[in-house]
């Protein structure tokens, strides 16, 4: 015992007395106020580091859903697979301008060869015009039904980057569905007024398509709910 009451043998290895009579742990670490570790916590031993990958208590680990204060896991919000906000079941609807352009291209691809061949054979008389309307209607219907059922698109739609999706997102368009959505072209069979009636339905198609949230025209709904989307 030395003078002043300090005995080096009482506090070995550099320990110092605490004013309240408690000794600091070895290495100079202090407990929180009051001299005791908080409830549920263990003081780290001298020289040890937290193990890799450990997270502080109360914080969710990476990839784990958050927990509420009562310890129950809260699932992350999920959206139905394949659906996007603001889109229909088939994807992003095609622009009305692109759809009009695709129709024009398809009619030119089929109509011009038929018109030229029939006129060369029968001439431009009434009989030739009737035959042109009949053959054009059959050729266009065969073209649309064949392309949409086998390829899901037409040459015109493929050029502008569009495709036709079956009702309800089915894997394939049936001939019946394709025939319904393209049946308007059969009006060209009627001499004189058939072309005007077909034009009127095309205008109505454009109006109903532009006003529908999913860009489905009257012909799409008549066919059971087809949709033209970007491919």
GUPA-535567 format. One line per 5 residues: for each residue x, y, z of C-alpha. Coordinates in nm, 2 decimals. Layout:
BEGIN
X,Y,Z | ...;
This chain:
BEGIN
0.00,0.00,0.00 | 0.14,0.34,-0.11 | 0.06,0.68,0.01 | -0.28,0.83,-0.09 | -0.46,0.49,-0.08;
-0.36,0.37,-0.43 | -0.23,0.02,-0.44 | -0.09,-0.09,-0.78 | -0.15,-0.46,-0.69 | -0.52,-0.39,-0.64;
-0.57,-0.27,-1.00 | -0.34,-0.47,-1.21 | -0.25,-0.40,-1.58 | -0.32,-0.03,-1.58 | -0.67,-0.04,-1.43;
-0.80,0.28,-1.26 | -1.05,0.32,-0.99 | -1.38,0.47,-1.07 | -1.50,0.77,-0.87 | -1.81,0.57,-0.76;
-1.60,0.28,-0.65 | -1.63,0.07,-0.97 | -1.35,-0.04,-1.18 | -1.33,0.01,-1.55 | -1.29,-0.30,-1.76;
-0.95,-0.40,-1.88 | -0.84,-0.18,-2.18 | -1.02,0.13,-2.06 | -1.37,0.05,-2.19 | -1.66,0.20,-1.99;
-2.00,0.08,-1.93 | -2.29,0.32,-1.99 | -2.40,0.55,-1.72 | -2.48,0.36,-1.40 | -2.19,0.12,-1.45;
-2.40,-0.17,-1.59 | -2.45,-0.29,-1.95 | -2.80,-0.23,-2.10 | -3.06,-0.50,-2.07 | -3.01,-0.78,-2.33;
-2.67,-0.66,-2.45 | -2.33,-0.81,-2.38 | -2.03,-0.59,-2.38 | -1.78,-0.69,-2.65 | -1.47,-0.85,-2.53;
-1.14,-0.67,-2.57 | -1.00,-0.70,-2.92 | -1.30,-0.87,-3.08 | -1.48,-0.73,-3.39 | -1.84,-0.80,-3.49;
-1.86,-1.11,-3.72 | -1.91,-1.05,-4.09 | -2.28,-1.05,-4.20 | -2.43,-0.98,-3.86 | -2.69,-0.70,-3.84;
-2.79,-0.49,-3.54 | -3.09,-0.61,-3.35 | -3.42,-0.48,-3.50 | -3.29,-0.41,-3.85 | -3.39,-0.65,-4.14;
-3.12,-0.84,-4.32 | -3.07,-0.78,-4.69 | -3.34,-0.96,-4.89 | -3.57,-1.01,-4.60 | -3.91,-0.85,-4.58;
-3.95,-0.58,-4.31 | -4.10,-0.66,-3.97 | -4.37,-0.47,-3.79 | -4.32,-0.37,-3.42 | -4.48,-0.70,-3.31;
-4.23,-0.92,-3.49 | -4.46,-1.02,-3.78 | -4.31,-1.01,-4.13 | -4.49,-0.78,-4.37 | -4.49,-0.92,-4.73;
-4.37,-0.69,-5.01 | -4.64,-0.56,-5.24 | -4.67,-0.77,-5.56 | -4.84,-0.72,-5.89 | -4.99,-0.99,-6.10;
-4.74,-1.15,-6.34 | -4.75,-1.01,-6.69 | -4.97,-0.71,-6.61 | -4.84,-0.35,-6.62 | -5.02,-0.04,-6.49;
-5.22,0.12,-6.76 | -5.18,-0.16,-7.01 | -5.41,-0.43,-7.12 | -5.33,-0.81,-7.10 | -5.13,-0.80,-7.42;
-4.88,-0.52,-7.35 | -4.84,-0.16,-7.46 | -5.11,-0.07,-7.71 | -5.00,0.03,-8.06 | -5.03,0.39,-8.16;
-5.34,0.47,-8.38 | -5.12,0.62,-8.65 | -4.91,0.31,-8.68 | -5.23,0.09,-8.70 | -5.37,0.31,-8.98;
-5.04,0.28,-9.16 | -5.03,-0.10,-9.12 | -5.39,-0.13,-9.27 | -5.30,0.09,-9.56 | -4.99,-0.12,-9.63;
-5.18,-0.45,-9.61 | -5.46,-0.33,-9.84 | -5.20,-0.21,-10.10 | -5.01,-0.54,-10.08 | -5.32,-0.74,-10.16;
-5.54,-0.49,-10.34 | -5.31,-0.35,-10.61 | -5.21,-0.69,-10.76 | -5.58,-0.81,-10.77 | -5.70,-0.48,-10.92;
-5.43,-0.48,-11.19 | -5.48,-0.84,-11.29 | -5.87,-0.83,-11.30 | -5.87,-0.50,-11.50 | -5.62,-0.64,-11.75;
-5.84,-0.95,-11.80 | -6.19,-0.80,-11.78 | -6.14,-0.43,-11.83 | -6.28,-0.14,-11.63 | -6.65,-0.19,-11.70;
-6.92,-0.27,-11.45 | -6.84,-0.64,-11.47 | -6.48,-0.58,-11.41 | -6.55,-0.37,-11.10 | -6.78,-0.63,-10.95;
-6.52,-0.90,-11.00 | -6.25,-0.67,-10.85 | -6.46,-0.61,-10.54 | -6.54,-0.98,-10.50 | -6.19,-1.11,-10.56;
-6.04,-0.83,-10.34 | -6.27,-0.91,-10.05 | -6.19,-1.28,-10.06 | -5.81,-1.22,-10.10 | -5.80,-0.97,-9.81;
-5.99,-1.20,-9.58 | -5.77,-1.49,-9.67 | -5.46,-1.27,-9.62 | -5.56,-1.14,-9.28 | -5.69,-1.47,-9.14;
-5.39,-1.66,-9.27 | -5.13,-1.41,-9.14 | -5.29,-1.35,-8.80 | -5.35,-1.72,-8.72 | -5.01,-1.83,-8.83;
-4.78,-1.53,-8.75 | -4.99,-1.33,-8.51 | -4.93,-1.03,-8.73 | -4.95,-0.91,-9.10 | -4.68,-0.77,-9.33;
-4.80,-0.42,-9.27 | -4.81,-0.46,-8.89 | -4.47,-0.63,-8.89 | -4.32,-0.33,-9.08 | -4.45,-0.08,-8.82;
-4.37,-0.31,-8.52 | -4.72,-0.43,-8.42 | -4.88,-0.76,-8.35 | -5.23,-0.89,-8.28 | -5.30,-1.06,-7.94;
-5.59,-1.31,-7.90 | -5.88,-1.24,-7.66 | -5.77,-1.28,-7.30 | -5.41,-1.31,-7.39 | -5.45,-1.66,-7.55;
-5.15,-1.81,-7.72 | -5.30,-1.81,-8.07 | -5.56,-1.64,-8.27 | -5.83,-1.87,-8.41 | -5.96,-1.83,-8.77;
-6.30,-1.74,-8.63 | -6.17,-1.45,-8.43 | -5.95,-1.32,-8.71 | -6.25,-1.34,-8.95 | -6.47,-1.14,-8.72;
-6.22,-0.86,-8.67 | -6.16,-0.83,-9.05 | -6.51,-0.90,-9.18 | -6.57,-0.53,-9.27 | -6.36,-0.58,-9.59;
-6.64,-0.80,-9.73 | -6.85,-0.49,-9.79 | -6.64,-0.43,-10.10 | -6.84,-0.71,-10.27 | -7.14,-0.48,-10.29;
-7.11,-0.27,-10.61 | -7.10,0.11,-10.57 | -7.21,0.16,-10.21 | -6.99,-0.12,-10.07 | -6.68,0.09,-10.09;
-6.85,0.38,-9.91 | -6.98,0.15,-9.63 | -6.64,0.00,-9.58 | -6.49,0.35,-9.56 | -6.75,0.44,-9.30;
-6.66,0.14,-9.08 | -6.29,0.22,-9.11 | -6.36,0.57,-8.98 | -6.57,0.43,-8.70 | -6.29,0.19,-8.62;
-6.04,0.48,-8.59 | -6.27,0.67,-8.36 | -6.35,0.39,-8.13 | -5.98,0.28,-8.11 | -5.86,0.62,-8.02;
-6.12,0.67,-7.75 | -6.07,0.33,-7.58 | -5.83,0.31,-7.29 | -5.67,-0.01,-7.42 | -5.70,0.10,-7.79;
-5.95,-0.16,-7.88 | -6.17,-0.06,-8.17 | -6.52,-0.19,-8.24 | -6.38,-0.47,-8.46 | -6.15,-0.59,-8.17;
-6.45,-0.61,-7.93 | -6.67,-0.77,-8.20 | -6.40,-1.04,-8.23 | -6.42,-1.11,-7.85 | -6.15,-0.87,-7.73;
-5.84,-0.88,-7.95 | -5.58,-0.62,-7.90 | -5.30,-0.47,-8.12 | -4.99,-0.41,-7.93 | -4.63,-0.32,-7.99;
-4.41,-0.62,-8.07;
